[in-house]
Amino acid sequence: MKNQTFLSGFLFLRLTDSMVLLGLQAVLFSLVYLVSTLENLTIVLLTVLDRHLHTPMYFFLRHLSFLDLCLISTTLPKAILNFITLSDSISFLGCVCQLFLMVLLPGSEVGIITVMSYDRYVAICHPLHYGVVMSKRCCVRLIALSWLSGGGFGILYSSAMFSMDFCGSNRIHQFFCDVPALFKLTCSEDYSAIKVSVALGVLYSFSCLVCILVSYVLIFSTVLKMPSRESRSKAFSTCVPHLMVVGSFFLTGIGAYLKPTSSERILLDMVFSVIYSVTPPLFNPIIYCLRNRDIQSALSKFLRKAK
C-alpha cells in the first residue's frame, strides 16, 4: 500500500544556496516583471483611452495584454519573494490557485489569438462585411467564450490534479506549480481524470491551431491576388505581428510541456518553463508595437498630454 501523505504545502526547487546568486535572480526577475508590467499596462491603457483604437483588433489586443499581465503576475512575484526571503514554500491553497491560473490564462490566450486570426480573416477577405460580422456583440461573445474555455480547463485540470494522492516528498522541481511537476509527486494508481484533462487540452489547442492555419491560408491566398503592392504590404503588416505571437506561444508551450522529461534534466525543464511563462508577456507588446503606427501615435499623444 502506498504511503499517502496529507500535504499542507509544497517546496519549490532551489538551484543554489548562494546569497549572491539568489540576489541576482531576484534582480533579474524583478526587472523582467517590471518591464513586462509596464509594456502590457501601456497597451491596455492606450486601447481604452484612445478612441482611434476602439476597433475589434485592438479590443482583442487589450484582452491579450491583460492576460499576459496576469500570466506573468501569477509566477514571478512569488518567485521573487522566495528569492528575497530565502524561502522555497507555497501553501497547498496557493499551489491550487497558481495551477488554476496557469491553466486558465494560457487556455484563454489560445482562444483569443484564434479569435484574432478570425478577425484578420474577415478584415482582409471580407472587408465590406467586416463591420457587420465583427460587431461589438460578436466581439464580446468571442472574448467571453475564450475566457470561459480557459476557466473550464482551469477547473478541470485543478480538480483532476488535486483529487489525486500525494506521497513522500513535497518538493516540486519547478519554480511554480504546474501539472507535469505536480504529477511526479502523486502516488495514485488511477490517472484517468488527468489523462482525460490532458487529452481535452491537447484537442482544444490543436483545434485552435488548425483554425489559425486555415485562416491564414485563406488570408494569404486573398492577399496574393491583390493587384496593388501597397495593399499587399499593408495587409501583410497587420498579419505578421500576430503570426509571430502565435509562433512564440505555441513553440514555447511545446517546449515546456511536450518535451521528454527526466530527473537528469531538471535545469533544462526549468529553463523551458521560464521561457514559456515569461517570453509571451515580455515580447508580445514589443511585437505588436514595433511597427504599429496606430499604437505609436496613441502613445505619442498620451505622452504629450502627460507633459
C-alpha positions, 0 to 999 in steps of 0.5 A: 500500500502506498504511503499517502501523505496529507500535504499542507504545502509544497517546496519549490526547487532551489538551484543554489544556496548562494546569497549572491546568486539568489540576489541576482535572480531576484534582480533579474526577475524583478526587472523582467516583471517590471518591464513586462508590467509596464509594456502590457499596462501601456497597451491596455491603457492606450486601447481604452483611452484612445478612441482611434483604437476602439476597433475589434483588433485592438479590443482583442489586443487589450484582452491579450495584454491583460492576460499576459499581465496576469500570466506573468503576475501569477509566477514571478512575484512569488518567485521573487519573494522566495528569492528575497526571503530565502524561502522555497514554500507555497501553501497547498491553497496557493499551489491550487490557485497558481495551477488554476491560473496557469491553466486558465490564462494560457487556455484563454490566450489560445482562444483569443489569438484564434479569435484574432486570426478570425478577425484578420480573416474577415478584415482582409477577405471580407472587408465590406462585411467586416463591420457587420460580422465583427460587431461589438456583440460578436466581439464580446461573445468571442472574448467571453467564450475564450475566457470561459474555455480557459476557466473550464480547463482551469477547473478541470485540470485543478480538480483532476490534479488535486483529487489525486494522492500525494506521497513522500516528498513535497518538493516540486522541481519547478519554480511554480506549480504546474501539472507535469511537476505536480504529477511526479509527486502523486502516488495514485494508481488511477490517472484517468481524470488527468489523462482525460484533462490532458487529452481535452487540452491537447484537442482544444489547442490543436483545434485552435491551431488548425483554425489559425492555419486555415485562416491564414491560408485563406488570408494569404491566398486573398492577399496574393491576388491583390493587384496593388503592392501597397495593399499587399504590404499593408495587409501583410503588416497587420498579419505578421505581428500576430503570426509571430505571437502565435509562433512564440506561444505555441513553440514555447508551450511545446517546449515546456510541456511536450518535451521528454522529461527526466530527473537528469534534466531538471535545469533544462525543464526549468529553463523551458518553463521560464521561457514559456511563462515569461517570453509571451508577456515580455515580447508580445507588446514589443511585437505588436508595437514595433511597427504599429503606427496606430499604437505609436501615435496613441502613445505619442499623444498620451505622452504629450498630454502627460507633459 
